[in-house]
Amino acid sequence: MSVQKVSKMMIESLSSSKLTGALPAVDGSALLNVPSFTKSASDPAIDSNPSSGLGTVWVNTTSGEMFSLTDATTDANVWTNIGGGSGDIQKFDYRGESFGYNSGGYRSGYSNIIDKQSFTSDGNATDVADLSQGRQSPAGTHSSTHSYAMGGLTPSQVDTIDKFPFASETDATDVGNLSVAKAQAAGQSNDTYIYCSGGYNGPSTELTHVEKRATSSDGDMTNVLSLTVARRPTAEASSETEGFNAGGEGDGAANVTVDKFSFANDNDATDHGDLLFTHADASGGQSDTHGFSAGGHTVRTIQRYAFSSNTTATDWGDLLNNNSAVASGTSSLSHVYMAGGAPSVNVIQKYATSTPSNATDVGDLTSGGYNSASSQI
């Protein structure tokens, strides 16, 4: 007769056929390293905030897709798709990882060209699509899937809102109207709303109003709040929670004011701080913690200000030259890019956002020009 030996960890040489009858209930608290599952008819969101924390698995019972919580930051969670589907769920970052776009502008005439430049390697831009109409001075912004160009000059002010998809880079289509025709406004956004702030709708009629519209559907924009000062054009930036407008010109004079307004409500903008000196026609940009205002008329200085505190901007470095007025600014995860400038500059220059530095020449637009709408993906 064979003898089975019972060790600390297992029963040796025991045939499974010898195990009969019902096994006793196992105390769930004794089961270790089992991930928590949540079942829902919809995908998780960045503000789902499960109490089980990292490693929580979310199963969408409608689509069958599965997500794992890989960053448990309150209201900014990251859910990584671990099933057969695609598309992770994470907070919207206004900066781009792959490409910057410069739409329209004045290029020996009112241009409809949409140029695309790479963020992963230096080089020249390529012409990838067209706006619905040639115009200069539209305001640019974007959602996670589309680029927008709002308003502009043709040569009179227009209220057109164009958008084109990043995925296919087909020509832009007219998807709505601003509340008033205007040019030289600034664009900000989160992944829920796009904003168009400031600008002008007459020879000397600067505006304070800020308009917004949801990104979930096409349609007109609505005036929802006001800047502290009527001005155009400002150096725009977007943090995770707020939109910023730095500098600009109003009533014939440039100013130093940095405004901010919240994406969470429609309260009027507040004075967030000051630039180092007054200037207009500068280009905006951002890191994840700071906004930038670079160049302007006869100015090469790059200025940086903090999103988190109301402080005066600091000198960050210099652009290549003084021909930087009304250039188009786009932001990658590590650099701000400035494309073009007045009167007919085709240079694309970039500067780092992590350490103070001067700009370097990294490529050319398809043609020289200025006053384009900017966006990035």
C-alpha positions as CSV (number, residue, x, y, z in Angstrom):
1,M,0.0,0.0,0.0
2,S,1.4,3.4,-1.1
3,V,1.8,6.1,1.5
4,Q,1.1,9.7,0.7
5,K,3.3,12.3,2.5
6,V,1.7,15.5,3.7
7,S,4.2,18.3,3.7
8,K,3.9,21.9,4.9
9,M,2.8,23.2,1.5
10,M,1.2,20.2,-0.3
11,I,0.1,16.6,-0.4
12,E,2.6,14.7,-2.5
13,S,1.5,12.1,-5.1
14,L,-2.2,12.3,-4.3
15,S,-4.4,11.6,-7.3
16,S,-7.2,14.1,-7.9
17,S,-9.6,11.2,-8.3
18,K,-9.3,10.6,-4.5
19,L,-10.7,14.1,-3.8
20,T,-14.5,13.7,-3.5
21,G,-17.4,15.6,-2.0
22,A,-17.8,19.3,-1.3
23,L,-14.8,21.3,-0.2
24,P,-15.3,23.5,2.8
25,A,-15.9,27.3,2.3
26,V,-12.7,29.3,2.0
27,D,-12.5,32.6,4.1
28,G,-12.1,35.4,1.5
29,S,-9.7,37.3,3.7
30,A,-7.3,34.5,3.2
31,L,-7.1,35.1,-0.5
32,L,-4.2,37.3,-1.3
33,N,-3.2,39.4,-4.4
34,V,-6.6,39.2,-6.0
35,P,-7.4,42.4,-7.8
36,S,-10.7,44.3,-7.2
37,F,-13.2,44.2,-10.1
38,T,-15.8,46.8,-10.9
39,K,-18.5,46.0,-13.4
40,S,-20.3,48.9,-15.1
41,A,-22.2,49.5,-18.3
42,S,-19.8,52.4,-19.2
43,D,-16.1,53.1,-19.2
44,P,-14.3,54.5,-16.1
45,A,-13.6,58.2,-15.8
46,I,-10.6,60.1,-14.5
47,D,-12.7,61.1,-11.4
48,S,-14.0,57.5,-10.7
49,N,-11.6,57.4,-7.6
50,P,-12.2,53.7,-6.5
51,S,-11.4,53.1,-2.9
52,S,-9.5,49.9,-3.8
53,G,-6.8,52.0,-5.5
54,L,-4.1,50.9,-7.8
55,G,-4.7,47.7,-9.6
56,T,-8.4,48.0,-9.6
57,V,-9.9,46.4,-12.7
58,W,-12.9,47.9,-14.4
59,V,-15.0,45.8,-16.8
60,N,-17.4,47.6,-19.2
61,T,-20.3,45.2,-19.5
62,T,-21.5,46.9,-22.6
63,S,-18.4,46.8,-24.7
64,G,-16.5,44.0,-22.9
65,E,-13.4,46.2,-22.6
66,M,-11.3,46.1,-19.4
67,F,-9.2,48.8,-17.8
68,S,-6.6,48.7,-15.0
69,L,-6.1,51.7,-12.7
70,T,-2.4,52.5,-13.2
71,D,-2.3,56.0,-11.6
72,A,-4.6,56.6,-8.6
73,T,-4.5,60.4,-8.3
74,T,-7.8,61.9,-7.1
75,D,-9.8,63.2,-10.0
76,A,-6.9,62.6,-12.3
77,N,-6.8,58.8,-12.5
78,V,-5.3,56.9,-15.4
79,W,-7.0,53.8,-16.6
80,T,-5.0,51.6,-19.0
81,N,-6.9,49.4,-21.5
82,I,-5.9,45.8,-20.8
83,G,-8.4,44.1,-22.9
84,G,-8.8,43.6,-26.7
85,G,-9.9,47.2,-27.2
86,S,-7.8,50.4,-27.4
87,G,-7.7,53.8,-25.8
88,D,-6.6,54.6,-22.3
89,I,-8.5,57.0,-20.1
90,Q,-6.5,59.8,-18.5
91,K,-6.6,63.5,-17.8
92,F,-6.5,65.9,-20.8
93,D,-3.0,67.5,-21.3
94,Y,-3.1,70.7,-23.4
95,R,0.4,70.0,-24.6
96,G,1.1,67.6,-27.6
97,E,3.2,64.5,-27.8
98,S,3.5,64.2,-31.6
99,F,2.7,67.2,-33.8
100,G,2.0,70.9,-33.9
101,Y,-0.3,72.6,-36.4
102,N,-0.3,76.2,-37.8
103,S,-3.6,77.1,-39.6
104,G,-4.2,80.0,-41.9
105,G,-2.4,83.3,-41.3
106,Y,-1.1,85.9,-43.7
107,R,1.2,84.4,-46.3
108,S,1.4,86.9,-49.2
109,G,-2.4,87.0,-48.8
110,Y,-5.1,85.5,-46.6
111,S,-4.0,81.8,-46.3
112,N,-6.1,78.6,-45.8
113,I,-3.0,76.4,-45.4
114,I,-2.7,74.0,-42.5
115,D,1.0,73.2,-41.8
116,K,2.0,70.3,-39.6
117,Q,5.4,70.0,-37.8
118,S,6.9,67.1,-35.9
119,F,7.6,67.2,-32.1
120,T,9.6,64.0,-32.2
121,S,12.2,65.1,-34.7
122,D,13.3,68.5,-36.0
123,G,12.6,69.3,-39.6
124,N,10.4,71.3,-42.0
125,A,6.6,71.5,-41.8
126,T,4.3,69.9,-44.4
127,D,1.0,71.1,-45.9
128,V,-1.6,68.6,-44.7
129,A,-5.0,70.3,-45.2
130,D,-6.9,73.6,-45.7
131,L,-9.3,75.8,-43.7
132,S,-12.7,76.5,-45.1
133,Q,-11.6,80.0,-46.0
134,G,-8.3,81.8,-46.2
135,R,-7.9,84.2,-43.3
136,Q,-5.4,85.6,-40.9
137,S,-5.5,86.1,-37.1
138,P,-7.9,83.2,-36.2
139,A,-7.7,81.9,-32.6
140,G,-6.4,78.4,-32.3
141,T,-7.1,75.6,-29.8
142,H,-7.9,71.9,-29.7
143,S,-9.7,68.9,-28.0
144,S,-8.0,65.5,-27.8
145,T,-9.3,64.7,-31.3
146,H,-9.8,67.9,-33.3
147,S,-8.1,71.3,-34.0
148,Y,-10.2,74.5,-34.1
149,A,-9.6,77.9,-35.8
150,M,-12.0,80.6,-34.6
151,G,-12.7,83.9,-36.2
152,G,-10.1,85.9,-38.1
153,L,-9.7,88.5,-40.9
154,T,-10.7,88.1,-44.6
155,P,-10.0,91.2,-44.5
156,S,-13.1,92.0,-42.5
157,Q,-13.6,90.1,-39.2
158,V,-15.5,86.8,-39.4
159,D,-17.3,84.6,-36.9
160,T,-16.4,81.2,-38.4
161,I,-15.4,78.3,-36.3
162,D,-13.5,75.7,-38.3
163,K,-12.4,72.2,-37.1
164,F,-10.5,69.3,-38.6
165,P,-9.7,65.9,-37.2
166,F,-6.2,65.0,-36.1
167,A,-6.7,61.3,-37.1
168,S,-7.3,61.9,-40.9
169,E,-6.0,65.5,-41.5
170,T,-8.8,66.2,-43.9
171,D,-9.8,69.8,-44.8
172,A,-11.5,71.8,-42.0
173,T,-15.2,72.3,-42.0
174,D,-17.3,75.2,-40.7
175,V,-19.0,73.9,-37.5
176,G,-20.4,77.0,-35.9
177,N,-20.1,80.7,-35.2
178,L,-18.6,83.0,-32.5
179,S,-21.1,85.3,-30.7
180,V,-19.4,88.2,-32.5
181,A,-17.1,88.4,-35.5
182,K,-13.5,89.1,-34.3
183,A,-9.8,88.6,-34.9
184,Q,-6.6,88.3,-32.9
185,A,-8.4,86.4,-30.0
186,A,-6.7,83.7,-27.9
187,G,-7.7,80.0,-27.6
188,Q,-7.8,77.8,-24.5
189,S,-9.4,74.5,-23.8
190,N,-9.8,71.4,-21.7
191,D,-11.3,68.2,-23.0
192,T,-14.8,69.4,-22.3
193,Y,-14.9,72.9,-23.6
194,I,-13.0,75.2,-26.1
195,Y,-12.7,78.9,-25.2
196,C,-12.1,82.0,-27.4
197,S,-10.9,85.0,-25.3
198,G,-10.4,88.7,-26.1
199,G,-9.7,89.9,-29.6
200,Y,-11.2,92.9,-31.5
201,N,-14.1,93.5,-33.8
202,G,-13.3,96.9,-35.1
203,P,-10.2,99.1,-35.9
204,S,-9.9,100.1,-32.2
205,T,-12.5,98.0,-30.5
206,E,-10.8,95.4,-28.2
207,L,-13.0,92.9,-26.4
208,T,-13.1,91.5,-22.8
209,H,-15.5,88.7,-23.4
210,V,-14.6,85.0,-23.3
211,E,-16.8,82.5,-25.2
212,K,-17.0,78.8,-24.8
213,R,-18.6,75.7,-26.4
214,A,-18.6,72.0,-25.6
215,T,-16.3,69.7,-27.6
216,S,-18.9,66.9,-27.6
217,S,-21.0,68.5,-30.4
218,D,-20.7,71.2,-33.1
219,G,-22.5,74.5,-32.7
220,D,-22.2,78.2,-31.8
221,M,-20.1,79.6,-28.9
222,T,-21.7,81.6,-26.0
223,N,-20.2,84.6,-24.2
224,V,-19.8,83.4,-20.6
225,L,-17.3,85.6,-18.8
226,S,-15.0,88.7,-19.1
227,L,-11.3,89.3,-18.9
228,T,-10.0,92.0,-16.5
229,V,-8.8,94.1,-19.5
230,A,-10.0,94.4,-23.1
231,R,-7.1,93.4,-25.3
232,R,-5.7,91.6,-28.3
233,P,-3.7,89.5,-29.1
234,T,-2.6,87.9,-25.8
235,A,-0.1,85.0,-25.3
236,E,-2.5,82.2,-24.3
237,A,-1.9,79.1,-22.2
238,S,-4.0,76.4,-20.6
239,S,-3.3,74.5,-17.4
240,E,-5.3,71.5,-16.3
241,T,-7.9,73.7,-14.6
242,E,-7.5,77.3,-15.9
243,G,-7.0,79.4,-19.0
244,F,-4.4,82.2,-19.1
245,N,-4.0,85.4,-21.2
246,A,-0.7,87.3,-20.9
247,G,0.0,90.8,-22.1
248,G,-1.7,92.1,-25.2
249,E,-2.8,95.5,-26.4
250,G,-5.9,97.6,-25.6
251,D,-6.8,101.3,-26.1
252,G,-3.6,101.7,-28.1
253,A,-1.3,100.6,-25.3
254,A,0.4,97.3,-24.4
255,N,0.0,95.9,-20.8
256,V,1.7,93.5,-18.4
257,T,-1.4,91.8,-17.0
258,V,-1.7,88.0,-16.8
259,D,-5.3,87.0,-16.5
260,K,-6.7,83.6,-15.5
261,F,-10.2,82.1,-15.6
262,S,-11.5,78.8,-14.3
263,F,-12.6,75.9,-16.5
264,A,-14.9,74.7,-13.6
265,N,-17.3,77.7,-13.7
266,D,-18.1,80.8,-15.7
267,N,-16.7,83.4,-13.2
268,D,-15.0,86.4,-14.6
269,A,-11.2,86.3,-15.0
270,T,-8.9,87.5,-12.2
271,D,-5.5,89.2,-12.3
272,H,-3.0,86.4,-11.8
273,G,0.2,88.5,-12.0
274,D,2.4,90.5,-14.3
275,L,4.9,90.1,-17.1
276,L,8.3,91.6,-16.7
277,F,7.4,94.5,-19.1
278,T,4.7,95.5,-21.5
279,H,4.6,94.0,-24.9
280,A,2.0,92.9,-27.5
281,D,1.9,90.3,-30.3
282,A,3.8,87.8,-28.2
283,S,3.4,84.0,-28.6
284,G,2.1,81.7,-25.8
285,G,3.1,78.3,-24.7
286,Q,3.2,76.1,-21.6
287,S,4.8,73.3,-19.6
288,D,2.6,71.4,-17.2
289,T,3.3,74.0,-14.4
290,H,4.1,77.3,-16.2
291,G,3.0,79.5,-19.0
292,F,5.3,81.3,-21.4
293,S,5.1,84.6,-23.3
294,A,7.7,85.0,-26.0
295,G,8.7,87.7,-28.3
296,G,6.5,90.4,-29.7
297,H,7.3,93.7,-31.6
298,T,11.1,94.2,-31.5
299,V,11.4,91.9,-28.5
300,R,13.3,88.7,-28.2
301,T,12.7,87.9,-24.5
302,I,11.0,84.7,-23.4
303,Q,9.1,85.2,-20.2
304,R,7.8,82.4,-17.8
305,Y,5.1,82.6,-15.1
306,A,3.8,80.0,-12.7
307,F,0.3,78.6,-13.0
308,S,0.1,77.9,-9.2
309,S,1.0,81.3,-7.7
310,N,0.4,85.0,-8.5
311,T,3.9,86.1,-9.2
312,T,5.8,88.3,-11.7
313,A,7.2,86.5,-14.7
314,T,10.9,85.8,-15.0
315,D,13.3,86.0,-17.9
316,W,13.7,82.5,-19.4
317,G,15.9,83.2,-22.5
318,D,15.9,84.8,-25.9
319,L,14.4,84.0,-29.3
320,L,16.6,84.0,-32.5
321,N,15.8,87.5,-33.5
322,N,13.3,90.4,-33.2
323,N,11.2,89.2,-36.2
324,S,8.9,87.3,-33.8
325,A,5.7,89.4,-33.7
326,V,2.5,87.4,-34.0
327,A,4.2,84.1,-34.5
328,S,2.3,80.9,-33.9
329,G,3.1,79.1,-30.6
330,T,2.7,75.3,-30.0
331,S,3.8,73.2,-27.1
332,S,5.2,69.7,-26.8
333,L,5.9,67.9,-23.5
334,S,9.4,69.3,-23.5
335,H,9.5,72.4,-25.7
336,V,7.6,75.4,-27.0
337,Y,7.7,75.9,-30.8
338,M,7.3,79.3,-32.5
339,A,6.5,79.3,-36.2
340,G,6.7,82.2,-38.6
341,G,6.5,85.9,-37.6
342,A,6.1,89.3,-39.2
343,P,6.6,90.4,-41.9
344,S,7.2,87.1,-43.7
345,V,9.2,84.7,-41.6
346,N,9.2,81.0,-42.3
347,V,11.5,79.8,-39.5
348,I,10.3,77.3,-36.8
349,Q,12.3,77.8,-33.6
350,K,12.0,76.0,-30.3
351,Y,13.0,76.4,-26.7
352,A,13.1,74.0,-23.7
353,T,10.5,74.4,-20.9
354,S,12.5,72.5,-18.2
355,T,15.6,74.7,-18.0
356,P,16.2,78.4,-19.0
357,S,17.5,78.4,-22.6
358,N,17.6,80.3,-25.9
359,A,15.6,79.3,-28.9
360,T,17.2,77.3,-31.8
361,D,16.2,77.0,-35.5
362,V,14.7,73.6,-36.1
363,G,13.0,73.9,-39.5
364,D,10.8,76.0,-41.8
365,L,7.1,76.4,-42.6
366,T,5.9,75.7,-46.1
367,S,5.9,79.4,-46.7
368,G,6.6,82.6,-44.6
369,G,3.8,84.2,-42.7
370,Y,2.3,85.2,-39.4
371,N,-0.9,85.3,-37.4
372,S,-1.8,81.6,-37.7
373,A,-4.0,79.6,-35.4
374,S,-2.0,77.0,-33.3
375,S,-2.9,73.6,-31.9
376,Q,-1.2,70.3,-31.0
377,I,-1.7,66.6,-30.5
